[in-house]
């Protein structure tokens, strides 16, 4: 995976973690790192604040082969584990660490920084987002954790990662999608652009599967979502219209219900007439309704007795 250039990482990161660690994250404008040392690979442990959860085996295999040939070119940024000697928590570089294990390296280069939990999460997000290593759901979850656990605002997250506030807001909205849709995004079967129009749609899971199966473009997915939304809204309005009855209709329903001793519903369909529904629970009740209807040539509904 290509390393990120200095313009994307920015000097704010160097101010936060120092030039040496910024260099390790790809800021080639920073001076070459000093204080890099090698430690046994078993001294390192994964970062609990790591926003990335999926490490594809094929990617790790490629990186492992490269490390086996050339070693680790960029040091892994770590922080000490409090109360434990010779134990370090990875801040940035977990993919390199995993690949180094596959390559059976015994020693890895590290840069040790004293960082808070919030700073550790910040750097982990920056490294992954700027290198496009996160899928959209992982990215959204990282932003959400910064905001929920460390009380960041969307504006602060936006400045931290160097992306627009609208990007942050739109990414966070993906977390409201059903689990099935989110899973499709996480495994690369659905892009954020395809999934965004599905936010708030009741049958989002079904539409997402259709988008994947048909290989729809983003614009086609948007059109599909609009069609589904329009149909759903029309159905809702029709249902609401059927439920809104005037007092005369309600009085007529009560009158017939009292006469038959059964629940009766009357609905109108504009100029095309309507329907009368009589609800019964037993065959005896149905027989009684049929007997009454058959016993009159053309009875007036209001005079059934």
C-alpha positions in Angstrom: 0.0 0.0 0.0 1.4 3.4 -0.9 2.8 5.6 1.8 1.1 9.0 2.3 2.9 12.2 1.4 3.6 15.1 3.8 0.8 17.4 2.6 -1.8 15.0 4.0 -0.3 14.4 7.4 0.4 18.1 8.1 2.5 19.8 10.8 -0.3 19.4 13.4 0.6 15.7 13.7 4.3 16.5 14.2 3.3 19.0 16.9 1.3 16.3 18.7 3.8 13.4 18.6 7.1 14.9 17.5 9.1 14.9 14.2 10.4 11.4 14.7 7.0 9.8 15.0 5.6 12.0 12.3 8.4 10.7 10.0 7.5 7.2 10.9 3.9 7.9 9.8 5.1 9.1 6.4 5.9 12.9 6.9 9.1 13.0 4.9 9.4 16.7 5.6 10.2 15.8 9.2 13.9 15.1 10.1 15.0 11.5 10.0 14.1 9.9 13.3 16.4 9.7 16.2 15.7 7.4 19.2 14.6 4.5 17.1 15.5 1.2 18.8 14.8 -2.4 18.1 13.0 -4.6 20.6 11.8 -8.2 20.6 8.5 -8.5 18.7 6.8 -10.1 21.6 7.2 -6.9 23.6 4.5 -5.3 21.5 0.7 -5.7 21.8 -2.2 -4.5 19.7 -3.8 -1.1 20.3 -7.3 -1.3 21.9 -8.1 2.0 20.3 -7.2 0.7 16.9 -10.1 1.7 14.6 -9.2 -0.8 12.0 -10.7 -4.3 12.6 -10.3 -6.0 9.3 -6.8 -7.0 8.2 -7.1 -8.9 4.9 -4.8 -11.9 4.7 -3.7 -11.3 1.2 -2.6 -7.8 2.1 -0.7 -9.1 5.1 0.9 -11.8 3.0 2.2 -9.2 0.5 3.6 -7.0 3.2 5.1 -9.9 5.0 7.0 -10.9 1.8 8.3 -7.4 1.5 9.3 -7.3 5.1 11.1 -10.6 4.8 13.1 -9.2 1.9 13.7 -5.6 3.1 12.8 -5.5 6.7 10.5 -2.8 8.3 11.4 0.5 6.7 9.2 2.7 9.0 9.5 2.3 12.7 6.3 1.3 14.7 5.1 4.1 17.0 4.3 2.7 20.5 3.6 3.9 24.0 4.7 2.2 27.2 2.2 0.0 29.0 1.8 1.4 32.5 3.2 -0.7 35.3 4.8 -3.3 33.0 8.4 -3.4 32.0 9.3 -4.2 28.4 5.7 -3.9 27.3 4.5 -1.5 24.6 1.2 -0.8 23.1 1.1 -0.1 19.4 -0.1 3.4 18.5 0.6 3.3 14.7 1.9 0.4 12.6 -0.2 -2.6 13.7 -0.3 -3.9 10.1 3.5 -3.9 9.9 3.6 -5.7 13.3 1.2 -8.4 12.1 3.1 -8.8 8.9 6.4 -9.0 10.7 5.0 -11.8 12.8 4.1 -13.7 9.6 7.6 -13.0 8.3 9.0 -14.5 11.6 11.0 -11.4 12.5 12.4 -11.5 16.1 13.1 -7.8 16.4 11.2 -4.7 15.2 12.1 -1.0 15.2 10.1 1.2 17.4 9.7 4.8 18.5 8.4 5.2 22.1 6.1 8.1 22.8 4.2 9.1 26.0 0.6 9.5 24.9 -2.8 9.7 26.4 -5.7 7.4 25.4 -7.2 10.2 23.3 -3.9 11.0 21.6 -3.4 7.3 20.9 -6.8 7.1 19.2 -6.2 10.4 17.3 -3.0 9.0 15.8 -4.4 5.6 15.0 -7.3 7.3 13.1 -5.0 9.8 11.3 -2.6 7.0 10.1 -5.4 4.8 8.8 -7.6 7.5 7.3 -4.8 9.3 5.6 -3.5 6.1 4.1 -7.1 5.0 3.2 -6.6 1.9 5.3 -10.0 2.1 6.9 -13.4 1.1 5.4 -16.1 3.7 5.8 -17.7 1.9 8.8 -14.4 1.7 10.7 -13.7 5.3 9.9 -17.2 6.3 11.2 -16.7 4.2 14.4 -13.4 5.9 15.0 -14.9 9.4 14.7 -17.8 8.3 16.9 -15.5 7.1 19.6 -13.5 10.3 19.6 -16.8 12.2 20.1 -18.4 9.8 22.6 -15.4 8.9 24.7 -13.3 12.0 24.5 -16.0 14.6 23.8 -14.7 15.8 20.5 -17.0 17.9 18.3 -17.5 17.2 14.6 -15.5 20.4 13.9 -12.6 19.2 16.0 -12.6 15.8 14.3 -12.7 17.5 10.9 -9.6 19.6 11.7 -7.8 16.6 13.2 -8.1 14.5 10.1 -7.9 17.3 7.5 -11.3 16.5 6.0 -14.4 18.6 5.7 -17.0 18.7 8.4 -19.6 17.5 5.9 -17.4 14.4 5.2 -17.3 13.7 8.9 -21.1 14.1 9.3 -21.9 12.0 6.3 -19.5 9.3 7.4 -21.0 9.2 10.9 -24.5 8.8 9.4 -23.5 5.4 8.0 -23.6 4.0 11.6 -27.4 4.3 11.5 -27.6 1.7 8.7 -28.8 -1.8 9.6 -26.1 -4.3 10.5 -26.4 -6.2 7.2 -25.7 -3.1 5.2 -22.8 -2.1 7.4 -21.3 -5.6 7.0 -21.4 -5.2 3.2 -19.5 -2.0 3.5 -16.9 -3.5 5.9 -16.2 -6.3 3.5 -15.9 -4.1 0.5 -19.0 -5.3 -1.3 -20.7 -1.9 -1.0 -19.2 1.5 -1.1 -20.2 4.4 1.2 -21.5 6.2 -1.9 -23.8 3.3 -2.6 -25.0 2.9 1.0 -25.6 6.6 1.8 -28.9 6.8 -0.1 -30.2 3.9 2.0 -30.0 5.7 5.3 -33.4 5.9 6.9 -35.1 3.6 4.4 -37.0 0.8 6.1 -36.0 -1.9 3.6 -32.4 -0.9 3.3 -31.1 -4.5 3.7 -33.1 -5.7 0.7 -32.1 -2.7 -1.4 -28.4 -3.2 -0.5 -28.5 -6.8 -1.6 -30.1 -5.8 -4.9 -27.5 -3.1 -5.5 -24.7 -5.7 -5.0 -26.4 -8.5 -7.0 -27.1 -6.2 -9.9 -23.8 -4.4 -9.8 -25.5 -1.0 -9.8 -23.6 2.3 -10.0 -23.9 4.9 -7.3 -26.4 6.9 -9.4 -28.4 3.8 -10.1 -28.4 3.0 -6.4 -29.6 6.6 -5.6 -32.4 6.2 -8.2 -33.4 2.8 -6.6 -33.5 4.4 -3.2 -35.6 7.3 -4.4 -38.1 5.0 -6.1 -38.4 2.9 -2.9 -38.8 6.1 -0.8 -41.5 7.5 -3.1 -43.4 4.2 -3.1 -43.2 3.9 0.6 -44.4 7.5 1.1 -47.3 7.0 -1.3 -48.3 3.9 0.5 -48.1 5.6 3.9 -50.2 8.5 2.6 -52.8 6.1 1.2 -53.0 4.3 4.5 -53.3 7.5 6.4 -56.1 8.7 4.1 -57.9 5.4 4.6 -57.7 5.9 8.3 -59.0 9.5 8.3 -62.8 9.1 8.2 -65.4 11.8 8.7 -68.0 11.6 11.5 -70.8 10.4 9.2 -68.7 7.4 8.1 -67.8 6.6 11.7 -71.4 6.8 12.8 -72.5 4.5 9.9 -69.8 2.0 10.9 -71.1 2.0 14.5 -74.7 1.7 13.4 -74.1 -1.4 11.3 -71.8 -2.9 13.9 -74.5 -2.5 16.5 -77.1 -4.1 14.2 -74.9 -7.1 13.4 -73.0 -7.4 16.6 -69.7 -7.5 14.6 -66.9 -5.1 13.7 -67.6 -3.3 10.5 -65.2 -1.0 8.5 -66.1 1.3 5.6 -63.5 2.7 3.3 -63.8 5.0 0.2 -61.7 5.1 -2.9 -62.7 8.5 -4.3 -65.1 8.4 -7.2 -64.5 4.7 -7.7 -66.6 3.7 -4.7 -65.2 1.7 -1.8 -65.7 -1.4 0.3 -67.5 -2.6 3.4 -65.6 -5.1 5.6 -67.4 -7.2 8.2 -65.2 -9.0 10.6 -66.4 -12.4 12.1 -64.8 -14.9 14.4 -66.9 -18.0 13.9 -68.7 -19.7 11.0 -72.0 -19.2 13.0 -71.4 -15.5 12.8 -70.8 -15.7 9.0 -73.9 -17.8 8.5 -76.0 -15.2 10.4 -74.7 -12.4 8.2 -75.4 -14.4 5.0 -78.9 -15.2 6.3 -79.7 -11.6 7.0 -78.4 -10.5 3.6 -80.3 -13.2 1.8 -83.5 -12.5 3.7 -83.9 -9.0 2.2 -84.2 -8.3 -1.5 -82.4 -5.0 -1.3 -82.2 -3.9 2.4 -81.0 -0.6 3.5 -77.9 -1.0 5.5 -79.1 1.3 8.2 -82.2 -0.8 8.8 -80.6 -4.2 9.4 -82.2 -5.9 12.4 
